[in-house]
Amino acid sequence: MSPLRSMTGYGAAGAESEAMRAAVTIRSLNHRFLEIGVNVSRRAAALEPDIKALVQGRVSRGKVDVAVKASFPSSGDASVAPVEAVIAGAVAALRDVRARHGLTGEVSVSDIARFPGAFESVEATDGLDDERKGVVLALIEEALAGLDGMRRAEGARLGTELLERLAAIEAAAARVEALSAEGKSSRRDALLAKIRELAAEVGADDPRVLAEVVKTADRLDVSEEVQRLRSHVALARELIGGETPAGKRLDFVSQELAREANTIGSKAAYAPLVQEVVALKGEIEKLREQVQNVE
């Protein structure tokens, strides 16, 4: 299986006992760098640095969001607190309704309790004991393993698609080379005609004649660009089969492939060759799109 990993994935884990309930979800998306966001309940807030360290040990690139919910039913240290802003707004609204419509009666606690968000459950913020820390961190590890499995599976699919794209680019480069060779005779005839025209105007020994010959010949020759295309394709295959994260380097290689294709396109003056260069650019663009998903 390809060692490539996708930057997108999902992992989850949970545990429940009389002393503790905890759930962990981890999602990752494409990103140029590694960005970690941790959303954790207050009781487990002290674990945020440990959570980030675990993620950094598994993921090198991508936007990773970690959500941790932990509660401790048997601890007896949770409390209910009023949300003053919500209560004040509810009391004012009820009194305004009473005044507007000529109603009687006072605002009661039961009236306020009916308003969603008037009270909230507040867990204690003291630190977790070592046993509970171990449980939460073990769940993080389990969720990361699930995330990694999904990223590897998607990476294997990406690797297959990238190799197909590279083969198509290599085939297009071979067709470009063949068409370029086929058009050499017609280009040579055109070049000779141009030389004769210049020689008749300014003389065969004029340096401008030789300069025009060199310039035209260089402008029409695409052999160096085709060779560099093949070299970039070989490097991309090596990166795909490597053991280290290759997304950034593959992105750079795809940019170089596009640059060489553009250079070939600027030199193409032969209609079939122009059409083949368009096809080559299309294959490279497909490659670039897929590379954006690789870690």
N, C-alpha and C positions, 0 to 999 in steps of 0.2 A: 504493500500500500504506500502511496506517496506520503512523504513526511510533511508535505505542505499542510498548513492550517488555514482555514477561513477565519476572518475576523468576526463573523456573526455566529452566535450560538446561545444556548440556554441551558442552565442547570438548576436543580432544586433539591432540597433535602429538608427533612423535618423530624422532630422527636417529641414524644409526649409521655409524661409520667406524672405521678402525684405531686412531685416537687417542681416540675418545670414543663412548660410548653414552648417550643421554639420552631421557627420555620425560616429557611433561607432560600432566596431566589437570586440568581445571577444571570444577567443578560449582557451580551457584548455586541457592538455594532462597529462598522467601519470608522476609522479615524486615522489621521496621519501619524499620530503619536499615541502613547499610552495615557489615557485619562481615566481615573478611577473615581467613581462617586459611591459613597456609602450612606445608606439610610438605615439607621439602627435605632431601636427603642431605647429610651433613656437609661433603663437599667443595665443595658449592655454597651452603653456609649464608650466606656473605657477600652473596649476591644477594637475600636476603629483602627489604630495603628497596626495591630496584629493582623486584622483583616486585610488591610492594604498590602502588608508584607507578603501574605499568602498569595494574593492576586498577582503581585509583581513576580513571584516565583514561578508562576504558571503562564503568564501572558506578557508578551513583549510589545504588542501594538494593538490598538483598538480602544473604543469607548466602553468601559465596563461599569455597569450599575449593579451594586450589591444591596439587597434589602434584607434586613434581619429583624424578625419580630420575636421577642422573648418575654414570657410572663411566668410568674411564680405563684401559682394559686395557693400553695400551702405556707407561704412566707408571712401572710397576714400583715404586710406592711404597706399595702395600697390604701389610698385615701381618696375621698371625693371632694373636689374643690369647686366653688362657684366661679363662673366666668363673668366677672363684673361688667364688662362692656356689653355682653349679650343681655344680662339681667336688667341693666339700666335702660337699654333700648326697649326691652319688652315692657317694663313698667311704664315708661313714658308713652308707648304706643297704646297700652290698655287704658291709661288715664285719658288720653286724647280721644279715644273712641267713646268712653263714658261721657266726656264733656260734649262732644259733638252731637250725640244722640240722646242726651238727657237720661242716661242710665243711672242706676243706684248701685251701691255696694263698693267695697274696697278690694284692691288687688291683693290676692292671697298667694302664699307659697305654692299651693297646688296649681294656681294659674301659671306661675312662672315655670314650674316643673314641666309643664306641657310644651314649652319652647325647646326645640332641638338645640343642643349646644350650650344650654344654660349652666350645666354642670359637667365636669369632666373627671375621669378617673386618673389619678396621679400615682405613679409607682415611685417607690423610694429610689433615690439616686445613688445610694451607697454601692460600693463595688461588689462584684460577683465573687463568690468563693471559688477556689481553684477547680473544684469538681464541675461546677456549672460553666466556668470558662472553658474547660476542656471539652464539654459537650458542644457548646456553640462553635468553637474552632473546628471540632471534628465535623460538624455539619457544613461549615465553610469548605473544608477539604472535600467532602462528599459532593457538594454542589459544583465545585471547581472541576472535579473529575468528570461529572456529567457534562459540564460546559466543554471541557477539553475533548471528550469523546465526540460531541456534535461537531466541534470545529475541525477535528481530524477527518471525520466522515465527509464533511463538506469540502475540506481541503483535498481529499482524494479525488472527488468529482472535479474540482477545479483543476487539479493537476492533469487529469485526462483531457479536459477541454483545452488547456494551455498547450499541451503537446500536439493536439490536433491543429490548433492555430499556427503553431510554429512550423509544422509540416506543410501547411498551406502556404505560409510565407516563403518557405524554402522552395516550394514548387513554383510559386509565382516569380521568385528571383531567377530560377532557372529559365523560365519562359522569357523573362526580360532579357536575359543574357543571349538566348537563342535569337530572339527578334532583333536585338542589337547587331548581332553578327550577320543576320540576313540582310540588314539594311546598309551594311558597310559599303557595298559596291555602289549603290545609288548615292550614298553620301559622299563617296570618293569622287564620283563623276561631278557632283555639284561643287565640291571643293576645287577640283581642277578647273572647272569653268570659271569659278570666282578668281582663281589665281591668274588665269589667262586674261580675264577682264582687267584686273589690277595691273598686270604686266604691260598690257597695251596702253594703259593710261599713264603710269608713272615709271615704267621700266622694270625689268625683271630683277635688277640688282638693288632696287630700293628696299631699305630695311622694313618699310611698312608692309611689303608683300610677305616677307618671311614671318613678321609678327602676326599677320592675319592668318597665315597657314597654321602656325602653332596654336593660336587662340581658337580657331575653328575646330581643329582636331581635338583639342582638350575639351571643348564644350560638348562634343558629340560622344566622347568616350565615357562609358558607364562601368567599365570593368572594375575599377577600384571600389565604387559604391556597392556593386554586387558582391564583391569579396568581403566587404565590411558587413553587409547584411548577413552573409553566411557566418561570419565570426560572431556577430551578436546573437544569432539563433543558437549557435553552439554554446555560448555562455549561458543563455537562458535555460537551455536543457540541463546544463550542469547545476544551475541554481535550483531548479525544480527537484532534482534528485539529491540535493544536499541535505544536511542534517540541521542547518540553522535557519531561522526565519529569513525569508528571501523577498518579502513583499516590496521593500524599499528599493532593493537592487533590481528587481524585475521591472519596477516602474521606470527606473533610470534606463534600463536596456530597451524598454518599449519606446521611450522617447528618442533614443538613438536610432532605432529602426525607422521611426517616423521621419527623422531628419534625413537619413539616407534615401528614403523613398521620395521625399520632396526634392532632393538634389537630382535624383534620376529623372523625376518629372520635369524639372526645369531644363534638362538636356534633351528630352525626348522630342523629336521633330518628325517622327514616323508614326502615322496614325495607328497601326496595330500596337506599336510599342506604347503609345499614350494610353490606349485602352487597357493594356496589361498593367501599367503603372497604377491606374485607377483601381483595378482589382487588388493589387498589392497593398495599396493604402487602406482599402476596406478591411483586409485581413489583419493588418496591423492595428487598426482601430478596435476591432473585435478583441484582439489580444489585450490592448490597453484597458478596455472596459473590465475584462475578467481579472486582470492584475490588481485592480483597485480593491478586490475582495480578499487578497492574500495578506496574511499577517507578516 
